[in-house]
Amino acid sequence: MSDIARDNILGRLRSPGRMTDSAVRVATRLPLKQWAYEERIERFTTLLTAVHAEVHRTTTAHWITELCALLAGRSIRNMMYASETPIGQALDKVGELLPERIRYAESIEAFKPALFNDVAAALTSAHAGIAETGTLVLWPTIQEPRLMSLVPPVHIAVLAADRLFNTLAEIMTEENWASSLPTNALLISGPSKTADIEQTLAYGVHGPKELIVFLLECSA
């Protein structure tokens, strides 16, 4: 590797929140597909369920009730969530309807043993969704670290329906990712999967065995 190439790579790594000008130009050049609201939801749901994920279309008023029923029906013994987020604060109001609650409120180092050994499910918010590919966009934070969506056997994501975009390029341009992209972003299209063994696709090998999405529409 030449010194110039190495310096270019290190320069990009030192500016983790910035996208290159060429990446921005490519994103804005791409033709943007457009689907109507219901079509976006249908496509997003179809593509995610095709790869063994679940999508539950519900409302802001009823999703916690449906979550409680789902957890009880699956006999999921506990669930971790970030207590300082809006959805975490909403969950704290439902009392004993939920199974054992593990509130993530300290450092990731303190919670690693629980994440890897004790947590049955983790619930996180989703920054956005992509209809074109059936993909969740997560922006992990200190309050809601990425390991919550990558380690526990069941990952439950909560996505507002009005945050469902047509394409990745649309999100990049509308939100000006060139200047506001976080140091870490996750694109999730279903539970974990691999084809390493005899080129046979297997699910739930290197991460969550289940992905459950609650798609929230505004209550009437």
C-alpha positions in Angstrom: 0.0 0.0 0.0 1.4 3.4 -1.0 1.9 6.2 1.6 -0.8 8.3 -0.2 -3.4 5.5 0.0 -2.6 4.8 3.6 -2.9 8.5 4.5 -6.2 8.8 2.7 -7.6 5.8 4.6 -6.4 7.1 8.0 -7.8 10.5 7.2 -11.3 9.1 6.6 -11.1 7.0 9.8 -10.2 10.1 11.8 -13.4 11.8 10.6 -16.0 9.0 11.3 -19.0 11.3 11.1 -18.3 12.5 7.6 -19.1 10.8 4.3 -16.8 11.4 1.3 -17.9 13.8 -1.4 -18.0 11.0 -3.9 -20.4 9.0 -1.7 -22.7 12.0 -1.5 -22.6 12.5 -5.2 -23.4 8.8 -5.9 -26.4 8.9 -3.4 -27.9 12.1 -5.0 -27.5 10.7 -8.5 -29.4 7.5 -7.9 -32.9 7.5 -9.2 -35.3 7.5 -6.2 -38.1 4.9 -6.3 -41.4 6.2 -5.0 -44.1 4.1 -3.4 -47.3 5.3 -1.8 -47.6 5.0 2.0 -49.5 1.7 2.0 -47.2 0.3 -0.7 -44.1 1.1 1.4 -45.6 -0.7 4.4 -46.6 -3.7 2.2 -43.2 -4.0 0.5 -41.3 -3.5 3.8 -43.4 -6.2 5.5 -43.2 -8.7 2.6 -39.4 -8.5 2.3 -38.8 -8.8 6.0 -41.1 -11.7 6.5 -39.6 -13.5 3.5 -36.3 -13.7 5.5 -38.0 -15.1 8.7 -38.6 -11.8 10.5 -42.0 -10.7 11.9 -43.7 -7.4 11.4 -46.7 -6.4 13.6 -48.6 -3.4 12.3 -50.1 -1.6 15.2 -50.6 1.9 16.7 -48.9 4.0 19.2 -51.8 3.4 21.6 -51.8 -0.4 21.4 -48.3 -1.6 20.7 -47.3 -2.2 24.3 -50.4 -4.3 24.9 -49.5 -6.4 21.9 -45.9 -6.6 23.0 -47.0 -8.0 26.4 -49.2 -10.6 24.7 -46.4 -11.6 22.4 -43.9 -12.0 25.2 -46.3 -14.0 27.3 -47.2 -16.3 24.4 -43.6 -17.0 23.6 -42.7 -17.5 27.3 -39.9 -15.1 27.0 -38.6 -14.8 30.6 -37.0 -11.4 30.5 -36.4 -8.4 28.2 -33.8 -5.7 28.2 -34.5 -2.1 27.1 -33.0 1.3 27.4 -34.8 3.0 30.3 -33.8 6.6 29.2 -35.3 6.4 25.7 -39.0 7.4 24.9 -40.0 3.8 24.4 -38.2 2.8 27.6 -40.1 5.4 29.5 -43.4 4.2 28.0 -42.6 0.6 29.1 -41.9 1.7 32.6 -45.5 2.8 33.0 -47.1 -0.7 32.3 -46.0 -2.3 35.6 -46.3 -6.0 35.9 -47.7 -6.7 32.5 -44.2 -7.3 31.2 -42.0 -10.2 32.1 -38.8 -9.5 34.1 -37.4 -6.2 32.9 -33.7 -5.5 32.7 -33.2 -1.8 32.4 -30.1 -0.9 30.5 -28.9 2.2 32.4 -25.2 1.8 33.1 -22.1 1.2 31.0 -21.8 -1.5 28.3 -18.9 -3.1 30.2 -21.2 -3.5 33.3 -23.9 -5.1 31.2 -21.9 -7.4 29.0 -22.2 -10.5 31.2 -26.0 -10.1 31.3 -26.2 -9.5 27.6 -24.3 -12.6 26.6 -25.6 -15.0 29.3 -28.9 -13.9 30.8 -30.9 -11.7 28.4 -33.6 -13.5 26.5 -34.8 -10.6 24.4 -33.8 -6.9 23.9 -36.0 -4.1 22.6 -34.6 -1.1 20.7 -35.9 1.8 18.8 -35.3 2.0 15.0 -34.2 5.3 13.4 -35.9 4.5 10.1 -36.9 1.7 7.7 -36.2 1.1 4.0 -39.1 -0.1 1.9 -37.0 -1.0 -1.2 -35.0 -3.7 0.7 -37.1 -4.4 3.8 -34.3 -3.0 6.1 -34.2 -1.4 9.5 -31.8 1.5 10.2 -30.6 1.7 13.7 -28.5 4.5 15.1 -27.0 3.1 18.4 -26.3 5.6 21.2 -24.8 5.5 24.6 -28.3 4.9 26.0 -29.0 2.2 23.5 -25.8 0.5 22.4 -25.6 -1.7 19.3 -25.0 -4.9 21.3 -28.6 -4.8 22.4 -29.6 -5.6 18.8 -26.7 -7.9 18.0 -26.4 -10.3 20.9 -29.7 -11.4 22.6 -31.6 -14.4 21.0 -34.6 -12.2 20.2 -34.4 -8.6 18.9 -37.6 -6.5 19.1 -37.5 -3.2 17.2 -40.0 -0.4 17.3 -40.4 1.7 14.2 -42.7 4.6 13.5 -44.5 4.0 10.2 -43.9 7.6 9.2 -40.2 6.9 9.3 -40.4 4.3 6.5 -38.5 5.7 3.5 -38.5 4.4 -0.1 -34.8 3.9 -0.4 -31.5 4.3 1.4 -30.5 7.1 -1.0 -33.7 8.9 0.0 -32.8 8.8 3.7 -29.2 9.9 2.9 -30.3 13.0 1.0 -33.3 14.0 3.1 -31.4 13.8 6.4 -28.2 15.1 5.0 -26.1 12.2 6.2 -23.0 13.9 4.7 -22.9 16.1 7.8 -24.9 14.2 10.4 -24.1 10.5 10.1 -23.2 9.0 13.5 -20.0 7.0 14.1 -22.1 3.8 14.0 -25.2 2.9 12.0 -26.7 -0.5 11.6 -28.7 -1.8 8.6 -30.7 -4.9 9.6 -32.6 -7.1 7.1 -33.9 -10.0 9.1 -32.5 -12.3 11.9 -28.8 -13.4 11.6 -28.0 -15.8 8.9 -25.1 -17.6 7.3 -24.4 -20.0 4.4 -20.9 -20.9 5.6 -21.8 -24.6 6.2 -22.2 -26.4 2.9 -23.6 -23.3 1.3 -26.9 -23.9 3.0 -28.6 -20.8 4.4 -29.2 -21.1 8.1 -30.8 -18.5 10.4 -29.9 -17.5 13.9 -26.3 -18.6 13.9 -24.2 -15.5 14.7 -26.7 -13.3 16.4 -30.4 -13.0 17.1 -32.5 -16.0 16.1 -35.6 -13.9 15.8 -36.3 -10.3 14.6 -39.7 -8.9 15.6 -40.7 -5.4 14.3 -43.6 -3.3 15.7 -44.6 -0.9 13.0 -46.4 2.0 14.8 -48.9 4.2 13.1 -50.4 7.2 14.9 -53.4 6.4 17.0 -56.7 7.8 15.7 
